[in-house]
Structures are given as C-alpha cells and as structure tokens.
Amino acid sequence: GVREFLERVHTVLNALDSSPLTTIAAVHGVVFGGGFELALACDLIIADKMARFCFPELRLGLVPGFGGIPRLKRDVGNAVVRDLLLTGRSINATKALSTGLVSQVSAEGEALRVARATAAQIAKFDRVTSATAKRFLKPIPREELRQEIDIFCELFARPAVMESLRKFVESTDAHPYLP
C-alpha cells in the first residue's frame, strides 16, 4: 500500500505543480518533510523569518517520498540539495533566500500578508501568458519523481526503517525529528 499512497500524493502535488495558476506557499516555523515537499510544488515560497526548512527523513532511514528531491533539484543548486539531504540539517529563511529556495522573506507572522500582496501583483498579468511562462520555467521532473517512489519503497521495506519509525512514533520528545 505504500506505493499506492505515494502515487496518490504525487498525483495531488503534480496537479498543484502543473496548475496553470501561479501558486504561492506562505510559510512560518517548521517546514519539514511533507510540508517542505508541498511548498516545493508551489511556484513561489514566501517565508517569514522564523521559517526553517529540512528533510528529516534520512534520520528514519528514508528519503523524501512526496517529490521533494526532484523538485528541490529543479529549484536550487546541487550543493544545497546534497547538504539538506545528506546531513539532515535545516536551513533558516535567510539561507533559503540566498540559495533561491524562497523568493521573499517577511517579518515574523507576515508571510501570508506578503503572499496576498504578491498574488495581487500577479493578478495584473494575462493568465494565458502567465500559464505559458510557468510551463516553460517550471518543467515537472516526472521520470525523477517515479524514481523517487521506487527508492522510497525499496528503503521502506528495510527492518532498520521499521525500527526507526517505531522509535519516532513512540518518542515523547517534543522534537523527535531533531538530532
């Protein structure tokens, strides 16, 4: 059932990614794992200064499974991808801006307001032109997305992953995803 679940999630995120509308993720706080992958499916990420981005899946013996690796590779340089994926570290909004991951950083609690102002600016342009530009600028890495599902399923079957997931679920630590 894992593969079917991942395929359903990919269908939703691919629909968001390929929508003719310009999509904006307004983020605050912890943008880890699936939340990070959801933000990557959007066209623009606006983060308030308290946002932190991370793929903690490696701590569980997994890779991101909702399309995070191919979308991150599409959007930023390989050095950033390797750092986030191989170290499990998080980056803050300022670092995310400098790498091109986010398009704007706002004051704490202001990401939604900035996103709405950005949406108002985008709405001034012709929708057909915007949709055409988006298709050209943001191709969906479909083959890599399929490969990510295969890799996730292969790793998910390992006993070490099951043990890591059990520990994560049973943890009473306030931040079980942090080292």
Backbone as CSV, one residue per row, in Angstrom:
resi,resn,N_x,N_y,N_z,CA_x,CA_y,CA_z,C_x,C_y,C_z
1,GLY,0.785,-1.208,0.000,0.000,0.000,0.000,0.825,1.270,0.000
2,VAL,2.126,1.163,0.316,2.969,2.364,0.372,3.075,3.008,-1.008
3,ARG,3.339,2.186,-2.026,3.483,2.724,-3.386,2.200,3.435,-3.830
4,GLU,1.047,2.822,-3.571,-0.223,3.430,-3.970,-0.445,4.758,-3.252
5,PHE,-0.110,4.788,-1.959,-0.239,6.029,-1.196,0.659,7.119,-1.789
6,LEU,1.925,6.772,-2.046,2.852,7.753,-2.618,2.367,8.233,-3.985
7,GLU,1.859,7.331,-4.788,1.359,7.719,-6.112,0.182,8.680,-6.001
8,ARG,-0.696,8.463,-5.007,-1.829,9.390,-4.805,-1.317,10.770,-4.391
9,VAL,-0.356,10.810,-3.470,0.215,12.094,-3.040,0.887,12.778,-4.225
10,HIS,1.645,12.029,-5.010,2.300,12.600,-6.185,1.274,13.166,-7.167
11,THR,0.156,12.483,-7.345,-0.887,12.981,-8.242,-1.371,14.357,-7.789
12,VAL,-1.586,14.506,-6.505,-2.054,15.795,-5.963,-0.974,16.872,-6.126
13,LEU,0.259,16.558,-5.724,1.321,17.564,-5.807,1.674,17.893,-7.257
14,ASN,1.601,16.912,-8.159,1.839,17.197,-9.573,0.751,18.097,-10.146
15,ALA,-0.486,17.909,-9.694,-1.577,18.782,-10.141,-1.332,20.219,-9.678
16,LEU,-0.887,20.377,-8.452,-0.558,21.705,-7.937,0.616,22.293,-8.723
17,ASP,1.641,21.477,-8.920,2.851,21.905,-9.625,2.534,22.338,-11.059
18,SER,1.632,21.634,-11.719,1.342,21.912,-13.129,0.119,22.801,-13.338
19,SER,-0.496,23.251,-12.278,-1.667,24.118,-12.397,-1.332,25.337,-13.250
20,PRO,-2.254,25.772,-14.098,-1.994,26.994,-14.872,-1.990,28.256,-14.003
21,LEU,-2.475,28.113,-12.787,-2.457,29.244,-11.857,-1.093,29.345,-11.194
22,THR,-0.691,30.545,-10.847,0.535,30.737,-10.085,0.215,30.462,-8.626
23,THR,0.953,29.537,-8.031,0.690,29.136,-6.651,1.773,29.683,-5.731
24,ILE,1.357,30.064,-4.528,2.272,30.661,-3.558,2.141,29.924,-2.232
25,ALA,3.284,29.495,-1.681,3.312,28.925,-0.335,3.771,30.024,0.611
26,ALA,2.948,30.333,1.601,3.316,31.282,2.655,3.629,30.439,3.885
27,VAL,4.894,30.432,4.322,5.304,29.509,5.376,5.857,30.235,6.601
28,HIS,5.707,29.560,7.730,6.189,30.056,9.018,6.591,28.842,9.845
29,GLY,7.644,28.980,10.607,8.028,27.910,11.533,8.661,26.733,10.841
30,VAL,8.319,25.541,11.304,8.917,24.296,10.832,8.304,23.902,9.483
31,VAL,9.138,23.850,8.459,8.733,23.423,7.119,9.585,22.188,6.819
32,PHE,9.194,21.085,7.416,9.969,19.852,7.358,9.197,18.779,6.591
33,GLY,9.928,17.862,5.992,9.334,16.688,5.370,8.265,17.020,4.356
34,GLY,7.074,16.452,4.558,5.972,16.629,3.624,5.548,18.071,3.444
35,GLY,5.642,18.877,4.494,5.321,20.299,4.365,6.291,21.013,3.440
36,PHE,7.542,20.630,3.512,8.572,21.171,2.629,8.270,20.740,1.192
37,GLU,7.891,19.476,1.018,7.585,18.973,-0.319,6.360,19.676,-0.904
38,LEU,5.374,19.968,-0.076,4.204,20.722,-0.536,4.615,22.121,-0.981
39,ALA,5.443,22.784,-0.192,5.912,24.129,-0.562,6.679,24.095,-1.886
40,LEU,7.481,23.053,-2.108,8.254,22.938,-3.342,7.376,22.754,-4.573
41,ALA,6.167,22.244,-4.398,5.250,22.091,-5.523,4.651,23.434,-5.933
42,CYS,4.735,24.428,-5.069,4.221,25.763,-5.379,5.234,26.535,-6.218
43,ASP,4.757,27.576,-6.878,5.619,28.364,-7.766,6.520,29.322,-7.004
44,LEU,6.003,29.882,-5.939,6.761,30.823,-5.115,6.637,30.406,-3.658
45,ILE,7.720,30.553,-2.932,7.685,30.317,-1.486,8.028,31.639,-0.810
46,ILE,7.122,32.097,0.033,7.351,33.298,0.828,7.416,32.830,2.281
47,ALA,8.550,33.077,2.900,8.790,32.575,4.252,8.961,33.733,5.211
48,ASP,8.363,33.611,6.374,8.690,34.619,7.375,10.032,34.247,7.994
49,LYS,10.611,35.170,8.703,11.992,34.991,9.178,12.154,33.835,10.158
50,MET,11.065,33.292,10.678,11.149,32.178,11.621,11.106,30.806,10.932
51,ALA,10.933,30.772,9.625,10.817,29.503,8.909,12.151,28.759,8.877
52,ARG,12.051,27.445,8.979,13.213,26.547,8.846,12.798,25.399,7.942
53,PHE,13.698,25.025,7.034,13.427,24.001,6.035,14.338,22.797,6.266
54,CYS,13.767,21.589,6.165,14.567,20.392,6.418,13.872,19.155,5.852
55,PHE,14.692,18.175,5.472,14.218,16.835,5.149,14.747,15.894,6.227
56,PRO,13.968,15.634,7.274,14.441,14.772,8.363,14.311,13.281,8.059
57,GLU,13.807,12.933,6.872,13.551,11.532,6.549,14.785,10.644,6.680
58,LEU,15.974,11.176,6.390,17.179,10.352,6.478,17.394,9.831,7.889
59,ARG,16.937,10.563,8.884,17.062,10.111,10.271,16.241,8.853,10.529
60,LEU,15.283,8.606,9.639,14.438,7.420,9.762,14.867,6.319,8.792
61,GLY,15.934,6.573,8.050,16.400,5.600,7.072,15.679,5.699,5.746
62,LEU,15.022,6.822,5.501,14.251,7.028,4.274,14.760,8.233,3.506
63,VAL,14.216,8.416,2.324,14.392,9.653,1.555,13.018,10.309,1.485
64,PRO,12.944,11.589,1.163,11.622,12.188,0.963,10.853,11.384,-0.090
65,GLY,9.566,11.226,0.094,8.788,10.395,-0.815,7.710,11.112,-1.595
66,PHE,7.511,12.402,-1.322,6.428,13.140,-1.978,6.933,14.039,-3.101
67,GLY,8.119,13.759,-3.626,8.641,14.539,-4.749,9.645,15.595,-4.364
68,GLY,10.086,15.588,-3.125,10.986,16.631,-2.635,12.337,16.681,-3.319
69,ILE,12.928,15.522,-3.585,14.268,15.533,-4.172,14.245,16.110,-5.593
70,PRO,13.416,15.593,-6.501,13.426,16.159,-7.856,13.014,17.630,-7.906
71,ARG,12.061,18.011,-7.071,11.633,19.413,-7.096,12.702,20.327,-6.503
72,LEU,13.373,19.884,-5.454,14.451,20.689,-4.888,15.595,20.815,-5.890
73,LYS,15.939,19.704,-6.555,16.995,19.734,-7.576,16.644,20.690,-8.714
74,ARG,15.378,20.739,-9.065,14.920,21.631,-10.130,15.081,23.100,-9.722
75,ASP,14.883,23.386,-8.439,14.790,24.766,-7.983,16.077,25.377,-7.449
76,VAL,17.000,24.557,-6.957,18.234,25.097,-6.369,19.441,24.284,-6.834
77,GLY,20.619,24.740,-6.506,21.850,24.065,-6.899,22.080,22.759,-6.155
78,ASN,22.884,21.893,-6.768,23.158,20.581,-6.187,23.835,20.636,-4.826
79,ALA,24.641,21.658,-4.563,25.304,21.747,-3.260,24.270,21.870,-2.137
80,VAL,23.230,22.648,-2.373,22.172,22.815,-1.372,21.394,21.512,-1.216
81,VAL,21.098,20.866,-2.324,20.364,19.601,-2.284,21.149,18.579,-1.476
82,ARG,22.422,18.441,-1.782,23.251,17.461,-1.062,23.334,17.810,0.423
83,ASP,23.505,19.085,0.742,23.595,19.483,2.149,22.319,19.104,2.895
84,LEU,21.170,19.467,2.364,19.912,19.171,3.043,19.646,17.673,3.132
85,LEU,19.919,16.945,2.066,19.581,15.528,2.046,20.591,14.648,2.767
86,LEU,21.862,14.969,2.664,22.873,14.088,3.233,23.192,14.383,4.696
87,THR,22.921,15.611,5.143,23.219,15.948,6.534,21.981,15.921,7.422
88,GLY,20.793,16.091,6.833,19.577,16.171,7.634,19.439,17.484,8.376
89,ARG,20.369,18.420,8.104,20.297,19.722,8.779,19.159,20.557,8.210
90,SER,18.786,21.572,8.960,17.791,22.520,8.481,18.488,23.817,8.101
91,ILE,17.807,24.596,7.262,18.305,25.931,6.938,17.212,26.934,7.292
92,ASN,17.649,28.138,7.653,16.683,29.164,8.015,16.228,29.930,6.780
93,ALA,15.288,30.826,6.957,14.704,31.570,5.842,15.736,32.423,5.112
94,THR,16.656,33.016,5.840,17.681,33.854,5.208,18.563,33.025,4.291
95,LYS,18.999,31.862,4.762,19.808,30.959,3.934,18.983,30.467,2.748
96,ALA,17.719,30.144,2.987,16.838,29.683,1.912,16.677,30.757,0.831
97,LEU,16.619,32.006,1.233,16.540,33.103,0.269,17.823,33.199,-0.539
98,SER,18.955,33.092,0.134,20.241,33.232,-0.567,20.496,32.090,-1.551
99,THR,19.880,30.933,-1.324,20.054,29.797,-2.235,19.028,29.777,-3.364
100,GLY,18.033,30.649,-3.280,16.987,30.675,-4.291,15.818,29.766,-3.979
101,LEU,15.807,29.157,-2.813,14.703,28.290,-2.427,13.426,29.094,-2.198
102,VAL,13.555,30.218,-1.508,12.397,31.093,-1.293,12.581,32.372,-2.092
103,SER,11.463,32.980,-2.467,11.539,34.202,-3.266,11.530,35.461,-2.416
104,GLN,10.937,35.378,-1.217,10.890,36.542,-0.332,10.910,36.073,1.122
105,VAL,11.493,36.908,1.983,11.439,36.676,3.421,10.723,37.873,4.027
106,SER,9.762,37.583,4.887,8.993,38.640,5.534,9.311,38.679,7.022
107,ALA,8.781,39.679,7.679,8.865,39.741,9.143,8.050,38.587,9.724
108,GLU,8.324,38.258,10.973,7.614,37.161,11.621,6.106,37.384,11.559
109,GLY,5.377,36.354,11.121,3.929,36.416,11.050,3.376,37.178,9.854
110,GLU,4.223,37.631,8.956,3.779,38.451,7.828,3.790,37.729,6.476
111,ALA,4.128,36.443,6.456,4.245,35.734,5.174,2.922,35.724,4.405
112,LEU,1.820,35.505,5.073,0.529,35.465,4.383,0.175,36.828,3.795
113,ARG,0.421,37.895,4.535,0.151,39.241,4.008,1.003,39.508,2.773
114,VAL,2.276,39.167,2.829,3.174,39.368,1.690,2.731,38.489,0.511
115,ALA,2.302,37.267,0.798,1.826,36.377,-0.263,0.590,36.958,-0.944
116,ARG,-0.311,37.527,-0.162,-1.516,38.143,-0.751,-1.155,39.351,-1.616
117,ALA,-0.199,40.149,-1.170,0.245,41.295,-1.971,0.908,40.816,-3.264
118,THR,1.673,39.748,-3.165,2.314,39.176,-4.356,1.263,38.632,-5.310
119,ALA,0.241,37.970,-4.777,-0.841,37.445,-5.610,-1.573,38.577,-6.326
120,ALA,-1.762,39.701,-5.649,-2.413,40.853,-6.278,-1.570,41.375,-7.440
121,GLN,-0.258,41.377,-7.278,0.634,41.798,-8.364,0.540,40.827,-9.544
122,ILE,0.543,39.541,-9.249,0.472,38.512,-10.291,-0.848,38.606,-11.054
123,ALA,-1.921,38.929,-10.349,-3.253,39.004,-10.960,-3.362,40.104,-12.014
124,LYS,-2.435,41.033,-12.037,-2.446,42.119,-13.024,-2.076,41.635,-14.421
125,PHE,-1.487,40.433,-14.514,-0.992,39.949,-15.793,-1.981,38.995,-16.449
126,ASP,-1.884,38.871,-17.744,-2.725,37.981,-18.531,-2.495,36.532,-18.089
127,ARG,-3.571,35.789,-17.797,-3.461,34.417,-17.291,-2.812,33.471,-18.299
128,VAL,-3.151,33.627,-19.585,-2.577,32.736,-20.600,-1.071,32.936,-20.674
129,THR,-0.645,34.189,-20.635,0.790,34.481,-20.677,1.484,33.917,-19.439
130,SER,0.893,34.119,-18.284,1.482,33.600,-17.043,1.565,32.080,-17.064
131,ALA,0.504,31.416,-17.510,0.491,29.950,-17.564,1.539,29.436,-18.554
132,THR,1.680,30.115,-19.671,2.688,29.719,-20.664,4.091,29.886,-20.107
133,ALA,4.330,30.992,-19.441,5.647,31.228,-18.831,5.938,30.162,-17.776
134,LYS,4.935,29.819,-16.980,5.123,28.811,-15.934,5.502,27.464,-16.536
135,ARG,4.800,27.036,-17.606,5.134,25.756,-18.247,6.575,25.745,-18.746
136,PHE,7.028,26.872,-19.253,8.393,26.972,-19.774,9.424,26.986,-18.644
137,LEU,9.138,27.730,-17.579,10.082,27.917,-16.478,10.149,26.754,-15.502
138,LYS,9.088,25.974,-15.427,8.963,25.012,-14.331,8.529,23.637,-14.835
139,PRO,9.393,22.975,-15.597,9.013,21.633,-16.066,8.936,20.652,-14.894
140,ILE,7.997,19.741,-14.975,7.843,18.750,-13.913,8.789,17.585,-14.202
141,PRO,9.657,17.237,-13.261,10.642,16.155,-13.460,10.014,14.774,-13.264
142,ARG,9.121,14.392,-14.161,8.294,13.196,-13.991,9.105,11.903,-13.824
143,GLU,10.152,11.707,-14.613,10.943,10.477,-14.501,11.629,10.398,-13.135
144,GLU,12.194,11.515,-12.680,12.834,11.524,-11.362,11.814,11.308,-10.243
145,LEU,10.603,11.816,-10.414,9.561,11.598,-9.414,9.229,10.108,-9.317
146,ARG,9.149,9.424,-10.459,8.901,7.972,-10.447,10.060,7.242,-9.761
147,GLN,11.276,7.659,-10.044,12.448,7.030,-9.419,12.425,7.228,-7.905
148,GLU,12.010,8.407,-7.453,11.951,8.663,-6.016,10.980,7.707,-5.330
149,ILE,9.834,7.445,-5.947,8.874,6.495,-5.379,9.515,5.115,-5.269
150,ASP,10.211,4.688,-6.319,10.869,3.371,-6.297,11.890,3.292,-5.159
151,ILE,12.704,4.319,-5.016,13.739,4.331,-3.970,13.095,4.318,-2.584
152,PHE,12.069,5.139,-2.392,11.383,5.179,-1.100,10.839,3.792,-0.746
153,CYS,10.162,3.147,-1.704,9.572,1.831,-1.441,10.648,0.802,-1.125
154,GLU,11.764,0.870,-1.820,12.874,-0.049,-1.559,13.392,0.138,-0.128
155,LEU,13.587,1.384,0.274,14.094,1.667,1.619,13.061,1.343,2.690
156,PHE,11.802,1.617,2.403,10.733,1.423,3.381,10.646,-0.034,3.841
157,ALA,11.008,-0.961,2.988,10.920,-2.390,3.301,12.027,-2.872,4.242
158,ARG,13.013,-2.038,4.526,14.134,-2.452,5.376,13.722,-2.513,6.849
159,PRO,14.158,-3.541,7.594,13.832,-3.643,9.025,14.328,-2.435,9.835
160,ALA,15.474,-1.866,9.464,16.005,-0.707,10.197,15.057,0.478,10.112
161,VAL,14.373,0.618,8.994,13.410,1.712,8.836,12.216,1.489,9.751
162,MET,11.728,0.285,9.787,10.598,-0.021,10.674,10.944,0.285,12.133
163,GLU,12.157,-0.050,12.541,12.597,0.234,13.912,12.687,1.738,14.150
164,SER,13.231,2.466,13.194,13.332,3.926,13.318,11.957,4.565,13.398
165,LEU,11.036,4.100,12.576,9.677,4.638,12.599,8.985,4.328,13.927
166,ARG,9.203,3.122,14.454,8.619,2.766,15.748,9.128,3.716,16.833
167,LYS,10.430,3.955,16.859,11.010,4.861,17.856,10.457,6.272,17.701
168,PHE,10.310,6.719,16.464,9.774,8.057,16.201,8.348,8.175,16.744
169,VAL,7.515,7.204,16.436,6.113,7.230,16.864,5.995,7.153,18.381
170,GLU,6.843,6.375,19.008,6.774,6.192,20.459,7.494,7.278,21.243
171,SER,8.219,8.139,20.575,9.003,9.169,21.251,8.098,10.145,21.996
172,THR,8.517,10.503,23.199,7.812,11.537,23.955,8.579,12.854,23.904
173,ASP,9.676,12.861,23.169,10.483,14.060,22.981,9.641,15.108,22.227
174,ALA,9.752,16.352,22.640,8.994,17.409,21.978,9.411,17.595,20.522
175,HIS,10.639,17.218,20.191,11.149,17.384,18.830,11.829,16.094,18.361
176,PRO,11.062,15.030,18.124,11.690,13.757,17.758,12.383,13.791,16.409
177,TYR,12.120,14.818,15.591,12.715,14.908,14.256,14.078,15.593,14.287
178,LEU,14.477,16.148,15.417,15.759,16.828,15.500,16.825,15.860,16.039
179,PRO,18.089,16.095,15.655,19.164,15.185,16.129,19.345,15.270,17.640
